[in-house]
């Protein structure tokens, strides 16, 4: 979400997410629930790998001033 509203700040901090998503496997209405769940699990496992940039950038997103400021304001 932050990348959509603050693209320059996120890019300057090298915390982009969208370019690192890769080709996500599509889910369609005609798939079984089990097939949908398998795709979701596969994509989660791929993106949550400790070496994947999406996970690393999400975990360190608070290093971007605008993100930290917003999150701190929401805690109040």
PQR file with spaces between the fields and no chain letter, atoms N, CA, C, O and H, PARSE charges and radii, in Angstrom:
ATOM       1  N    UNK     1       0.817   -1.180    0.000 -0.4000 1.5000
ATOM       2  CA   UNK     1       0.000    0.000    0.000 -0.0000 2.0000
ATOM       3  C    UNK     1       0.871    1.257    0.000  0.5500 1.7000
ATOM       4  O    UNK     1       0.604    2.189   -0.759 -0.5500 1.4000
ATOM       5  N    UNK     2       1.893    1.294    0.828 -0.4000 1.5000
ATOM       6  CA   UNK     2       2.747    2.469    0.906 -0.0000 2.0000
ATOM       7  C    UNK     2       3.415    2.758   -0.429  0.5500 1.7000
ATOM       8  O    UNK     2       3.624    3.916   -0.788 -0.5500 1.4000
ATOM       9  H    UNK     2       2.110    0.537    1.444  0.4000 1.0000
ATOM      10  N    UNK     3       3.743    1.717   -1.152 -0.4000 1.5000
ATOM      11  CA   UNK     3       4.426    1.896   -2.438 -0.0000 2.0000
ATOM      12  C    UNK     3       3.531    2.607   -3.452  0.5500 1.7000
ATOM      13  O    UNK     3       4.023    3.301   -4.341 -0.5500 1.4000
ATOM      14  H    UNK     3       3.572    0.776   -0.860  0.4000 1.0000
ATOM      15  N    UNK     4       2.228    2.433   -3.318 -0.4000 1.5000
ATOM      16  CA   UNK     4       1.303    3.091   -4.232 -0.0000 2.0000
ATOM      17  C    UNK     4       1.165    4.578   -3.928  0.5500 1.7000
ATOM      18  O    UNK     4       1.019    5.389   -4.843 -0.5500 1.4000
ATOM      19  H    UNK     4       1.828    1.869   -2.595  0.4000 1.0000
ATOM      20  N    UNK     5       1.212    4.937   -2.648 -0.4000 1.5000
ATOM      21  CA   UNK     5       1.028    6.323   -2.245 -0.0000 2.0000
ATOM      22  C    UNK     5       2.335    7.114   -2.179  0.5500 1.7000
ATOM      23  O    UNK     5       2.336    8.328   -2.382 -0.5500 1.4000
ATOM      24  H    UNK     5       1.331    4.278   -1.906  0.4000 1.0000
ATOM      25  N    UNK     6       3.428    6.441   -1.901 -0.4000 1.5000
ATOM      26  CA   UNK     6       4.729    7.099   -1.756 -0.0000 2.0000
ATOM      27  C    UNK     6       5.796    6.410   -2.612  0.5500 1.7000
ATOM      28  O    UNK     6       6.811    5.959   -2.082 -0.5500 1.4000
ATOM      29  H    UNK     6       3.428    5.455   -1.737  0.4000 1.0000
ATOM      30  N    UNK     7       5.581    6.327   -3.907 -0.4000 1.5000
ATOM      31  CA   UNK     7       6.504    5.560   -4.751 -0.0000 2.0000
ATOM      32  C    UNK     7       7.927    6.108   -4.745  0.5500 1.7000
ATOM      33  O    UNK     7       8.885    5.335   -4.768 -0.5500 1.4000
ATOM      34  H    UNK     7       4.756    6.694   -4.337  0.4000 1.0000
ATOM      35  N    UNK     8       8.076    7.413   -4.713 -0.4000 1.5000
ATOM      36  CA   UNK     8       9.428    7.990   -4.747 -0.0000 2.0000
ATOM      37  C    UNK     8      10.205    7.669   -3.478  0.5500 1.7000
ATOM      38  O    UNK     8      11.385    7.319   -3.532 -0.5500 1.4000
ATOM      39  H    UNK     8       7.298    8.041   -4.694  0.4000 1.0000
ATOM      40  N    UNK     9       9.530    7.790   -2.329 -0.4000 1.5000
ATOM      41  CA   UNK     9      10.190    7.530   -1.054 -0.0000 2.0000
ATOM      42  C    UNK     9      10.573    6.053   -0.916  0.5500 1.7000
ATOM      43  O    UNK     9      11.659    5.727   -0.437 -0.5500 1.4000
ATOM      44  H    UNK     9       8.572    8.074   -2.285  0.4000 1.0000
ATOM      45  N    UNK    10       9.675    5.173   -1.340 -0.4000 1.5000
ATOM      46  CA   UNK    10       9.932    3.732   -1.251 -0.0000 2.0000
ATOM      47  C    UNK    10      11.063    3.338   -2.201  0.5500 1.7000
ATOM      48  O    UNK    10      11.934    2.545   -1.844 -0.5500 1.4000
ATOM      49  H    UNK    10       8.793    5.439   -1.729  0.4000 1.0000
ATOM      50  N    UNK    11      11.044    3.892   -3.396 -0.4000 1.5000
ATOM      51  CA   UNK    11      12.095    3.582   -4.367 -0.0000 2.0000
ATOM      52  C    UNK    11      13.448    4.115   -3.903  0.5500 1.7000
ATOM      53  O    UNK    11      14.466    3.436   -4.042 -0.5500 1.4000
ATOM      54  H    UNK    11      10.336    4.536   -3.686  0.4000 1.0000
ATOM      55  N    UNK    12      13.461    5.331   -3.352 -0.4000 1.5000
ATOM      56  CA   UNK    12      14.713    5.926   -2.873 -0.0000 2.0000
ATOM      57  C    UNK    12      15.328    5.102   -1.743  0.5500 1.7000
ATOM      58  O    UNK    12      16.549    5.031   -1.607 -0.5500 1.4000
ATOM      59  H    UNK    12      12.634    5.883   -3.240  0.4000 1.0000
ATOM      60  N    UNK    13      14.471    4.481   -0.934 -0.4000 1.5000
ATOM      61  CA   UNK    13      14.949    3.654    0.175 -0.0000 2.0000
ATOM      62  C    UNK    13      15.238    2.224   -0.264  0.5500 1.7000
ATOM      63  O    UNK    13      15.668    1.402    0.546 -0.5500 1.4000
ATOM      64  H    UNK    13      13.479    4.538   -1.044  0.4000 1.0000
ATOM      65  N    UNK    14      15.006    1.921   -1.536 -0.4000 1.5000
ATOM      66  CA   UNK    14      15.218    0.577   -2.077 -0.0000 2.0000
ATOM      67  C    UNK    14      14.379   -0.469   -1.326  0.5500 1.7000
ATOM      68  O    UNK    14      14.867   -1.548   -0.987 -0.5500 1.4000
ATOM      69  H    UNK    14      14.657    2.588   -2.194  0.4000 1.0000
ATOM      70  N    UNK    15      13.108   -0.126   -1.075 -0.4000 1.5000
ATOM      71  CA   UNK    15      12.187   -1.018   -0.362 -0.0000 2.0000
ATOM      72  C    UNK    15      10.995   -1.395   -1.223  0.5500 1.7000
ATOM      73  O    UNK    15       9.927   -1.701   -0.693 -0.5500 1.4000
ATOM      74  H    UNK    15      12.712    0.749   -1.350  0.4000 1.0000
ATOM      75  N    UNK    16      11.154   -1.381   -2.534 -0.4000 1.5000
ATOM      76  CA   UNK    16      10.060   -1.703   -3.427 -0.0000 2.0000
ATOM      77  C    UNK    16       9.625   -3.158   -3.273  0.5500 1.7000
ATOM      78  O    UNK    16      10.430   -4.048   -3.001 -0.5500 1.4000
ATOM      79  H    UNK    16      12.022   -1.133   -2.964  0.4000 1.0000
ATOM      80  N    UNK    17       8.322   -3.365   -3.457 -0.4000 1.5000
ATOM      81  CA   UNK    17       7.735   -4.698   -3.351 -0.0000 2.0000
ATOM      82  C    UNK    17       7.249   -5.168   -4.723  0.5500 1.7000
ATOM      83  O    UNK    17       7.551   -6.282   -5.151 -0.5500 1.4000
ATOM      84  H    UNK    17       7.668   -2.641   -3.678  0.4000 1.0000
ATOM      85  N    UNK    18       6.507   -4.318   -5.393 -0.4000 1.5000
ATOM      86  CA   UNK    18       5.853   -4.715   -6.643 -0.0000 2.0000
ATOM      87  C    UNK    18       6.790   -5.297   -7.688  0.5500 1.7000
ATOM      88  O    UNK    18       6.431   -6.294   -8.314 -0.5500 1.4000
ATOM      89  H    UNK    18       6.262   -3.413   -5.045  0.4000 1.0000
ATOM      90  N    UNK    19       7.973   -4.731   -7.911 -0.4000 1.5000
ATOM      91  CA   UNK    19       8.853   -5.321   -8.932 -0.0000 2.0000
ATOM      92  C    UNK    19       9.358   -6.722   -8.573  0.5500 1.7000
ATOM      93  O    UNK    19       9.814   -7.458   -9.449 -0.5500 1.4000
ATOM      94  H    UNK    19       8.265   -3.921   -7.402  0.4000 1.0000
ATOM      95  N    UNK    20       9.281   -7.091   -7.302 -0.4000 1.5000
ATOM      96  CA   UNK    20       9.815   -8.376   -6.859 -0.0000 2.0000
ATOM      97  C    UNK    20       8.751   -9.473   -6.735  0.5500 1.7000
ATOM      98  O    UNK    20       9.062  -10.605   -6.365 -0.5500 1.4000
ATOM      99  H    UNK    20       8.911   -6.494   -6.591  0.4000 1.0000
ATOM     100  N    UNK    21       7.512   -9.133   -7.041 -0.4000 1.5000
ATOM     101  CA   UNK    21       6.454  -10.141   -6.930 -0.0000 2.0000
ATOM     102  C    UNK    21       6.596  -11.239   -7.963  0.5500 1.7000
ATOM     103  O    UNK    21       6.229  -12.387   -7.714 -0.5500 1.4000
ATOM     104  H    UNK    21       7.260   -8.213   -7.341  0.4000 1.0000
ATOM     105  N    UNK    22       7.125  -10.890   -9.116 -0.4000 1.5000
ATOM     106  CA   UNK    22       7.252  -11.889  -10.170 -0.0000 2.0000
ATOM     107  C    UNK    22       5.901  -12.192  -10.780  0.5500 1.7000
ATOM     108  O    UNK    22       4.950  -11.429  -10.608 -0.5500 1.4000
ATOM     109  H    UNK    22       7.423   -9.957   -9.319  0.4000 1.0000
ATOM     110  N    UNK    23       5.816  -13.278  -11.475 -0.4000 1.5000
ATOM     111  CA   UNK    23       4.558  -13.675  -12.102 -0.0000 2.0000
ATOM     112  C    UNK    23       3.762  -14.495  -11.098  0.5500 1.7000
ATOM     113  O    UNK    23       4.094  -15.645  -10.809 -0.5500 1.4000
ATOM     114  H    UNK    23       6.589  -13.897  -11.614  0.4000 1.0000
ATOM     115  N    UNK    24       2.705  -13.884  -10.573 -0.4000 1.5000
ATOM     116  CA   UNK    24       1.838  -14.577   -9.620 -0.0000 2.0000
ATOM     117  C    UNK    24       0.913  -15.523  -10.373  0.5500 1.7000
ATOM     118  O    UNK    24       0.405  -15.183  -11.441 -0.5500 1.4000
ATOM     119  H    UNK    24       2.435  -12.951  -10.808  0.4000 1.0000
ATOM     120  N    UNK    25       0.700  -16.696   -9.823 -0.4000 1.5000
ATOM     121  CA   UNK    25      -0.191  -17.673  -10.433 -0.0000 2.0000
ATOM     122  C    UNK    25      -1.632  -17.193  -10.275  0.5500 1.7000
ATOM     123  O    UNK    25      -2.064  -16.909   -9.158 -0.5500 1.4000
ATOM     124  H    UNK    25       1.113  -16.973   -8.956  0.4000 1.0000
ATOM     125  N    UNK    26      -2.374  -17.100  -11.365 -0.4000 1.5000
ATOM     126  CA   UNK    26      -3.748  -16.601  -11.272 -0.0000 2.0000
ATOM     127  C    UNK    26      -4.680  -17.617  -10.611  0.5500 1.7000
ATOM     128  O    UNK    26      -4.482  -18.829  -10.699 -0.5500 1.4000
ATOM     129  H    UNK    26      -2.022  -17.330  -12.272  0.4000 1.0000
ATOM     130  N    UNK    27      -5.689  -17.084   -9.956 -0.4000 1.5000
ATOM     131  CA   UNK    27      -6.761  -17.893   -9.367 -0.0000 2.0000
ATOM     132  C    UNK    27      -8.039  -17.526  -10.112  0.5500 1.7000
ATOM     133  O    UNK    27      -8.350  -16.349  -10.293 -0.5500 1.4000
ATOM     134  H    UNK    27      -5.850  -16.100   -9.884  0.4000 1.0000
ATOM     135  N    UNK    28      -8.770  -18.545  -10.538 -0.4000 1.5000
ATOM     136  CA   UNK    28     -10.006  -18.301  -11.275 -0.0000 2.0000
ATOM     137  C    UNK    28     -11.206  -18.874  -10.519  0.5500 1.7000
ATOM     138  O    UNK    28     -11.057  -19.730   -9.647 -0.5500 1.4000
ATOM     139  H    UNK    28      -8.518  -19.501  -10.391  0.4000 1.0000
ATOM     140  N    UNK    29     -12.374  -18.393  -10.867 -0.4000 1.5000
ATOM     141  CA   UNK    29     -13.599  -18.842  -10.207 -0.0000 2.0000
ATOM     142  C    UNK    29     -13.895  -20.318  -10.440  0.5500 1.7000
ATOM     143  O    UNK    29     -14.528  -20.957   -9.600 -0.5500 1.4000
ATOM     144  H    UNK    29     -12.494  -17.698  -11.575  0.4000 1.0000
ATOM     145  N    UNK    30     -13.454  -20.864  -11.551 -0.4000 1.5000
ATOM     146  CA   UNK    30     -13.786  -22.254  -11.863 -0.0000 2.0000
ATOM     147  C    UNK    30     -12.829  -23.261  -11.206  0.5500 1.7000
ATOM     148  O    UNK    30     -12.967  -24.466  -11.414 -0.5500 1.4000
ATOM     149  H    UNK    30     -12.940  -20.345  -12.233  0.4000 1.0000
ATOM     150  N    UNK    31     -11.871  -22.781  -10.423 -0.4000 1.5000
ATOM     151  CA   UNK    31     -10.964  -23.693   -9.698 -0.0000 2.0000
ATOM     152  C    UNK    31     -11.631  -24.198   -8.428  0.5500 1.7000
ATOM     153  O    UNK    31     -12.483  -23.529   -7.844 -0.5500 1.4000
ATOM     154  H    UNK    31     -11.759  -21.802  -10.254  0.4000 1.0000
ATOM     155  N    UNK    32     -11.232  -25.371   -8.022 -0.4000 1.5000
ATOM     156  CA   UNK    32     -11.728  -25.893   -6.749 -0.0000 2.0000
ATOM     157  C    UNK    32     -11.092  -25.109   -5.612  0.5500 1.7000
ATOM     158  O    UNK    32     -10.058  -24.465   -5.787 -0.5500 1.4000
ATOM     159  H    UNK    32     -10.539  -25.914   -8.497  0.4000 1.0000
ATOM     160  N    UNK    33     -11.722  -25.173   -4.445 -0.4000 1.5000
ATOM     161  CA   UNK    33     -11.159  -24.497   -3.278 -0.0000 2.0000
ATOM     162  C    UNK    33      -9.780  -25.051   -2.945  0.5500 1.7000
ATOM     163  O    UNK    33      -8.892  -24.307   -2.530 -0.5500 1.4000
ATOM     164  H    UNK    33     -12.562  -25.697   -4.303  0.4000 1.0000
ATOM     165  N    UNK    34      -9.601  -26.353   -3.128 -0.4000 1.5000
ATOM     166  CA   UNK    34      -8.307  -26.977   -2.837 -0.0000 2.0000
ATOM     167  C    UNK    34      -7.225  -26.439   -3.782  0.5500 1.7000
ATOM     168  O    UNK    34      -6.096  -26.191   -3.359 -0.5500 1.4000
ATOM     169  H    UNK    34     -10.323  -26.957   -3.466  0.4000 1.0000
ATOM     170  N    UNK    35      -7.569  -26.261   -5.048 -0.4000 1.5000
ATOM     171  CA   UNK    35      -6.607  -25.730   -6.016 -0.0000 2.0000
ATOM     172  C    UNK    35      -6.258  -24.286   -5.687  0.5500 1.7000
ATOM     173  O    UNK    35      -5.096  -23.888   -5.772 -0.5500 1.4000
ATOM     174  H    UNK    35      -8.486  -26.463   -5.392  0.4000 1.0000
ATOM     175  N    UNK    36      -7.264  -23.501   -5.311 -0.4000 1.5000
ATOM     176  CA   UNK    36      -7.021  -22.105   -4.924 -0.0000 2.0000
ATOM     177  C    UNK    36      -6.109  -22.043   -3.705  0.5500 1.7000
ATOM     178  O    UNK    36      -5.164  -21.255   -3.665 -0.5500 1.4000
ATOM     179  H    UNK    36      -8.208  -23.824   -5.242  0.4000 1.0000
ATOM     180  N    UNK    37      -6.396  -22.868   -2.728 -0.4000 1.5000
ATOM     181  CA   UNK    37      -5.599  -22.895   -1.510 -0.0000 2.0000
ATOM     182  C    UNK    37      -4.156  -23.317   -1.800  0.5500 1.7000
ATOM     183  O    UNK    37      -3.221  -22.776   -1.212 -0.5500 1.4000
ATOM     184  H    UNK    37      -7.163  -23.509   -2.761  0.4000 1.0000
ATOM     185  N    UNK    38      -3.980  -24.263   -2.688 -0.4000 1.5000
ATOM     186  CA   UNK    38      -2.629  -24.712   -3.051 -0.0000 2.0000
ATOM     187  C    UNK    38      -1.833  -23.577   -3.704  0.5500 1.7000
ATOM     188  O    UNK    38      -0.646  -23.408   -3.426 -0.5500 1.4000
ATOM     189  H    UNK    38      -4.740  -24.703   -3.166  0.4000 1.0000
ATOM     190  N    UNK    39      -2.482  -22.810   -4.562 -0.4000 1.5000
ATOM     191  CA   UNK    39      -1.810  -21.673   -5.201 -0.0000 2.0000
ATOM     192  C    UNK    39      -1.439  -20.628   -4.164  0.5500 1.7000
ATOM     193  O    UNK    39      -0.316  -20.123   -4.159 -0.5500 1.4000
ATOM     194  H    UNK    39      -3.446  -22.947   -4.788  0.4000 1.0000
ATOM     195  N    UNK    40      -2.368  -20.307   -3.295 -0.4000 1.5000
ATOM     196  CA   UNK    40      -2.108  -19.311   -2.247 -0.0000 2.0000
ATOM     197  C    UNK    40      -0.950  -19.758   -1.367  0.5500 1.7000
ATOM     198  O    UNK    40      -0.065  -18.960   -1.056 -0.5500 1.4000
ATOM     199  H    UNK    40      -3.280  -20.718   -3.299  0.4000 1.0000
ATOM     200  N    UNK    41      -0.945  -21.005   -0.968 -0.4000 1.5000
ATOM     201  CA   UNK    41       0.126  -21.522   -0.118 -0.0000 2.0000
ATOM     202  C    UNK    41       1.470  -21.476   -0.834  0.5500 1.7000
ATOM     203  O    UNK    41       2.481  -21.101   -0.241 -0.5500 1.4000
ATOM     204  H    UNK    41      -1.664  -21.653   -1.220  0.4000 1.0000
ATOM     205  N    UNK    42       1.479  -21.855   -2.094 -0.4000 1.5000
ATOM     206  CA   UNK    42       2.716  -21.839   -2.877 -0.0000 2.0000
ATOM     207  C    UNK    42       3.279  -20.420   -2.983  0.5500 1.7000
ATOM     208  O    UNK    42       4.471  -20.202   -2.766 -0.5500 1.4000
ATOM     209  H    UNK    42       0.657  -22.160   -2.575  0.4000 1.0000
ATOM     210  N    UNK    43       2.421  -19.467   -3.316 -0.4000 1.5000
ATOM     211  CA   UNK    43       2.870  -18.080   -3.460 -0.0000 2.0000
ATOM     212  C    UNK    43       3.323  -17.511   -2.119  0.5500 1.7000
ATOM     213  O    UNK    43       4.311  -16.779   -2.057 -0.5500 1.4000
ATOM     214  H    UNK    43       1.453  -19.645   -3.493  0.4000 1.0000
ATOM     215  N    UNK    44       2.613  -17.840   -1.055 -0.4000 1.5000
ATOM     216  CA   UNK    44       3.020  -17.382    0.272 -0.0000 2.0000
ATOM     217  C    UNK    44       4.401  -17.926    0.620  0.5500 1.7000
ATOM     218  O    UNK    44       5.271  -17.179    1.067 -0.5500 1.4000
ATOM     219  H    UNK    44       1.811  -18.435   -1.106  0.4000 1.0000
ATOM     220  N    UNK    45       4.599  -19.208    0.417 -0.4000 1.5000
ATOM     221  CA   UNK    45       5.892  -19.826    0.728 -0.0000 2.0000
ATOM     222  C    UNK    45       7.019  -19.185   -0.084  0.5500 1.7000
ATOM     223  O    UNK    45       8.110  -18.956    0.438 -0.5500 1.4000
ATOM     224  H    UNK    45       3.892  -19.815    0.054  0.4000 1.0000
ATOM     225  N    UNK    46       6.759  -18.904   -1.335 -0.4000 1.5000
ATOM     226  CA   UNK    46       7.770  -18.299   -2.204 -0.0000 2.0000
ATOM     227  C    UNK    46       8.126  -16.893   -1.725  0.5500 1.7000
ATOM     228  O    UNK    46       9.303  -16.548   -1.618 -0.5500 1.4000
ATOM     229  H    UNK    46       5.872  -19.091   -1.759  0.4000 1.0000
ATOM     230  N    UNK    47       7.110  -16.088   -1.440 -0.4000 1.5000
ATOM     231  CA   UNK    47       7.358  -14.692   -1.071 -0.0000 2.0000
ATOM     232  C    UNK    47       7.834  -14.536    0.369  0.5500 1.7000
ATOM     233  O    UNK    47       8.463  -13.534    0.708 -0.5500 1.4000
ATOM     234  H    UNK    47       6.154  -16.368   -1.527  0.4000 1.0000
ATOM     235  N    UNK    48       7.538  -15.525    1.220 -0.4000 1.5000
ATOM     236  CA   UNK    48       7.912  -15.434    2.630 -0.0000 2.0000
ATOM     237  C    UNK    48       9.270  -16.063    2.916  0.5500 1.7000
ATOM     238  O    UNK    48       9.724  -16.071    4.061 -0.5500 1.4000
ATOM     239  H    UNK    48       7.027  -16.339    0.944  0.4000 1.0000
ATOM     240  N    UNK    49       9.909  -16.581    1.896 -0.4000 1.5000
ATOM     241  CA   UNK    49      11.250  -17.141    2.064 -0.0000 2.0000
ATOM     242  C    UNK    49      12.164  -16.048    2.622  0.5500 1.7000
ATOM     243  O    UNK    49      12.132  -14.920    2.131 -0.5500 1.4000
ATOM     244  H    UNK    49       9.540  -16.574    0.966  0.4000 1.0000
ATOM     245  N    UNK    50      12.971  -16.355    3.628 -0.4000 1.5000
ATOM     246  CA   UNK    50      13.844  -15.341    4.246 -0.0000 2.0000
ATOM     247  C    UNK    50      14.803  -14.662    3.273  0.5500 1.7000
ATOM     248  O    UNK    50      15.290  -13.567    3.553 -0.5500 1.4000
ATOM     249  H    UNK    50      12.997  -17.272    4.026  0.4000 1.0000
ATOM     250  N    UNK    51      15.078  -15.290    2.144 -0.4000 1.5000
ATOM     251  CA   UNK    51      15.986  -14.701    1.165 -0.0000 2.0000
ATOM     252  C    UNK    51      15.260  -13.866    0.107  0.5500 1.7000
ATOM     253  O    UNK    51      15.904  -13.224   -0.722 -0.5500 1.4000
ATOM     254  H    UNK    51      14.682  -16.179    1.916  0.4000 1.0000
ATOM     255  N    UNK    52      13.930  -13.871    0.132 -0.4000 1.5000
ATOM     256  CA   UNK    52      13.177  -13.168   -0.914 -0.0000 2.0000
ATOM     257  C    UNK    52      13.087  -11.675   -0.606  0.5500 1.7000
ATOM     258  O    UNK    52      12.825  -11.300    0.537 -0.5500 1.4000
ATOM     259  H    UNK    52      13.407  -14.393    0.806  0.4000 1.0000
ATOM     260  N    UNK    53      13.300  -10.816   -1.610 -0.4000 1.5000
ATOM     261  CA   UNK    53      13.260   -9.372   -1.391 -0.0000 2.0000
ATOM     262  C    UNK    53      11.919   -8.856   -0.881  0.5500 1.7000
ATOM     263  O    UNK    53      11.888   -7.860   -0.157 -0.5500 1.4000
ATOM     264  H    UNK    53      13.513  -11.122   -2.538  0.4000 1.0000
ATOM     265  N    UNK    54      10.817   -9.501   -1.236 -0.4000 1.5000
ATOM     266  CA   UNK    54       9.514   -9.039   -0.745 -0.0000 2.0000
ATOM     267  C    UNK    54       9.466   -9.132    0.776  0.5500 1.7000
ATOM     268  O    UNK    54       9.071   -8.182    1.452 -0.5500 1.4000
ATOM     269  H    UNK    54      10.843  -10.310   -1.824  0.4000 1.0000
ATOM     270  N    UNK    55       9.864  -10.265    1.300 -0.4000 1.5000
ATOM     271  CA   UNK    55       9.863  -10.419    2.762 -0.0000 2.0000
ATOM     272  C    UNK    55      10.829   -9.432    3.415  0.5500 1.7000
ATOM     273  O    UNK    55      10.477   -8.761    4.385 -0.5500 1.4000
ATOM     274  H    UNK    55      10.185  -11.037    0.751  0.4000 1.0000
ATOM     275  N    UNK    56      12.016   -9.349    2.892 -0.4000 1.5000
ATOM     276  CA   UNK    56      13.018   -8.451    3.480 -0.0000 2.0000
ATOM     277  C    UNK    56      12.557   -6.997    3.443  0.5500 1.7000
ATOM     278  O    UNK    56      12.716   -6.273    4.426 -0.5500 1.4000
ATOM     279  H    UNK    56      12.301   -9.894    2.103  0.4000 1.0000
ATOM     280  N    UNK    57      11.995   -6.568    2.333 -0.4000 1.5000
ATOM     281  CA   UNK    57      11.548   -5.188    2.229 -0.0000 2.0000
ATOM     282  C    UNK    57      10.345   -4.906    3.122  0.5500 1.7000
ATOM     283  O    UNK    57      10.246   -3.823    3.699 -0.5500 1.4000
ATOM     284  H    UNK    57      11.866   -7.156    1.534  0.4000 1.0000
ATOM     285  N    UNK    58       9.442   -5.855    3.240 -0.4000 1.5000
ATOM     286  CA   UNK    58       8.307   -5.669    4.144 -0.0000 2.0000
ATOM     287  C    UNK    58       8.756   -5.568    5.601  0.5500 1.7000
ATOM     288  O    UNK    58       8.251   -4.741    6.360 -0.5500 1.4000
ATOM     289  H    UNK    58       9.523   -6.735    2.771  0.4000 1.0000
ATOM     290  N    UNK    59       9.697   -6.406    5.975 -0.4000 1.5000
ATOM     291  CA   UNK    59      10.153   -6.419    7.365 -0.0000 2.0000
ATOM     292  C    UNK    59      10.944   -5.174    7.736  0.5500 1.7000
ATOM     293  O    UNK    59      11.036   -4.831    8.915 -0.5500 1.4000
ATOM     294  H    UNK    59      10.107   -7.077    5.358  0.4000 1.0000
ATOM     295  N    UNK    60      11.508   -4.502    6.760 -0.4000 1.5000
ATOM     296  CA   UNK    60      12.323   -3.317    7.050 -0.0000 2.0000
ATOM     297  C    UNK    60      11.694   -2.030    6.521  0.5500 1.7000
ATOM     298  O    UNK    60      12.372   -1.008    6.408 -0.5500 1.4000
ATOM     299  H    UNK    60      11.433   -4.781    5.803  0.4000 1.0000
ATOM     300  N    UNK    61      10.434   -2.076    6.206 -0.4000 1.5000
ATOM     301  CA   UNK    61       9.738   -0.917    5.644 -0.0000 2.0000
ATOM     302  C    UNK    61       9.704    0.265    6.607  0.5500 1.7000
ATOM     303  O    UNK    61       9.636    1.415    6.173 -0.5500 1.4000
ATOM     304  H    UNK    61       9.884   -2.906    6.298  0.4000 1.0000
ATOM     305  N    UNK    62       9.750   -0.005    7.893 -0.4000 1.5000
ATOM     306  CA   UNK    62       9.739    1.082    8.886 -0.0000 2.0000
ATOM     307  C    UNK    62      11.001    1.940    8.823  0.5500 1.7000
ATOM     308  O    UNK    62      11.059    2.991    9.461 -0.5500 1.4000
ATOM     309  H    UNK    62       9.805   -0.939    8.246  0.4000 1.0000
ATOM     310  N    UNK    63      11.988    1.522    8.084 -0.4000 1.5000
ATOM     311  CA   UNK    63      13.183    2.353    7.936 -0.0000 2.0000
ATOM     312  C    UNK    63      12.929    3.558    7.030  0.5500 1.7000
ATOM     313  O    UNK    63      13.746    4.477    6.971 -0.5500 1.4000
ATOM     314  H    UNK    63      11.941    0.668    7.566  0.4000 1.0000
ATOM     315  N    UNK    64      11.799    3.552    6.325 -0.4000 1.5000
ATOM     316  CA   UNK    64      11.405    4.686    5.488 -0.0000 2.0000
ATOM     317  C    UNK    64      10.647    5.675    6.379  0.5500 1.7000
ATOM     318  O    UNK    64       9.654    5.316    7.012 -0.5500 1.4000
ATOM     319  H    UNK    64      11.135    2.805    6.373  0.4000 1.0000
ATOM     320  N    UNK    65      11.119    6.909    6.420 -0.4000 1.5000
ATOM     321  CA   UNK    65      10.567    7.907    7.338 -0.0000 2.0000
ATOM     322  C    UNK    65       9.055    8.055    7.245  0.5500 1.7000
ATOM     323  O    UNK    65       8.373    8.060    8.269 -0.5500 1.4000
ATOM     324  H    UNK    65      11.926    7.201    5.906  0.4000 1.0000
ATOM     325  N    UNK    66       8.527    8.176    6.048 -0.4000 1.5000
ATOM     326  CA   UNK    66       7.092    8.395    5.897 -0.0000 2.0000
ATOM     327  C    UNK    66       6.294    7.197    6.412  0.5500 1.7000
ATOM     328  O    UNK    66       5.229    7.381    7.002 -0.5500 1.4000
ATOM     329  H    UNK    66       9.081    8.172    5.216  0.4000 1.0000
ATOM     330  N    UNK    67       6.774    6.008    6.206 -0.4000 1.5000
ATOM     331  CA   UNK    67       6.097    4.802    6.688 -0.0000 2.0000
ATOM     332  C    UNK    67       6.129    4.760    8.210  0.5500 1.7000
ATOM     333  O    UNK    67       5.114    4.488    8.852 -0.5500 1.4000
ATOM     334  H    UNK    67       7.639    5.859    5.727  0.4000 1.0000
ATOM     335  N    UNK    68       7.287    5.027    8.777 -0.4000 1.5000
ATOM     336  CA   UNK    68       7.431    5.018   10.232 -0.0000 2.0000
ATOM     337  C    UNK    68       6.513    6.061   10.874  0.5500 1.7000
ATOM     338  O    UNK    68       5.875    5.785   11.889 -0.5500 1.4000
ATOM     339  H    UNK    68       8.111    5.248    8.256  0.4000 1.0000
ATOM     340  N    UNK    69       6.447    7.248   10.288 -0.4000 1.5000
ATOM     341  CA   UNK    69       5.610    8.315   10.815 -0.0000 2.0000
ATOM     342  C    UNK    69       4.135    7.913   10.808  0.5500 1.7000
ATOM     343  O    UNK    69       3.423    8.134   11.788 -0.5500 1.4000
ATOM     344  H    UNK    69       6.966    7.473    9.463  0.4000 1.0000
ATOM     345  N    UNK    70       3.689    7.335    9.724 -0.4000 1.5000
ATOM     346  CA   UNK    70       2.287    6.902    9.611 -0.0000 2.0000
ATOM     347  C    UNK    70       1.984    5.806   10.615  0.5500 1.7000
ATOM     348  O    UNK    70       0.974    5.869   11.316 -0.5500 1.4000
ATOM     349  H    UNK    70       4.267    7.155    8.928  0.4000 1.0000
ATOM     350  N    UNK    71       2.839    4.812   10.694 -0.4000 1.5000
ATOM     351  CA   UNK    71       2.591    3.699   11.621 -0.0000 2.0000
ATOM     352  C    UNK    71       2.594    4.175   13.070  0.5500 1.7000
ATOM     353  O    UNK    71       1.784    3.711   13.872 -0.5500 1.4000
ATOM     354  H    UNK    71       3.660    4.761   10.125  0.4000 1.0000
ATOM     355  N    UNK    72       3.476    5.078   13.407 -0.4000 1.5000
ATOM     356  CA   UNK    72       3.499    5.611   14.778 -0.0000 2.0000
ATOM     357  C    UNK    72       2.242    6.409   15.072  0.5500 1.7000
ATOM     358  O    UNK    72       1.722    6.337   16.185 -0.5500 1.4000
ATOM     359  H    UNK    72       4.133    5.455   12.755  0.4000 1.0000
ATOM     360  N    UNK    73       1.739    7.165   14.109 -0.4000 1.5000
ATOM     361  CA   UNK    73       0.515    7.940   14.285 -0.0000 2.0000
ATOM     362  C    UNK    73      -0.687    7.024   14.468  0.5500 1.7000
ATOM     363  O    UNK    73      -1.606    7.353   15.219 -0.5500 1.4000
ATOM     364  H    UNK    73       2.162    7.224   13.204  0.4000 1.0000
ATOM     365  N    UNK    74      -0.692    5.889   13.796 -0.4000 1.5000
ATOM     366  CA   UNK    74      -1.803    4.952   13.910 -0.0000 2.0000
ATOM     367  C    UNK    74      -1.839    4.243   15.265  0.5500 1.7000
ATOM     368  O    UNK    74      -2.895    3.774   15.688 -0.5500 1.4000
ATOM     369  H    UNK    74       0.054    5.623   13.186  0.4000 1.0000
ATOM     370  N    UNK    75      -0.712    4.163   15.937 -0.4000 1.5000
ATOM     371  CA   UNK    75      -0.649    3.518   17.251 -0.0000 2.0000
ATOM     372  C    UNK    75      -1.323    4.344   18.325  0.5500 1.7000
ATOM     373  O    UNK    75      -1.733    3.812   19.356 -0.5500 1.4000
ATOM     374  H    UNK    75       0.146    4.545   15.593  0.4000 1.0000
ATOM     375  N    UNK    76      -1.441    5.649   18.091 -0.4000 1.5000
ATOM     376  CA   UNK    76      -1.997    6.554   19.103 -0.0000 2.0000
ATOM     377  C    UNK    76      -3.487    6.501   19.173  0.5500 1.7000
ATOM     378  O    UNK    76      -4.093    7.207   19.978 -0.5500 1.4000
ATOM     379  H    UNK    76      -1.107    6.082   17.254  0.4000 1.0000
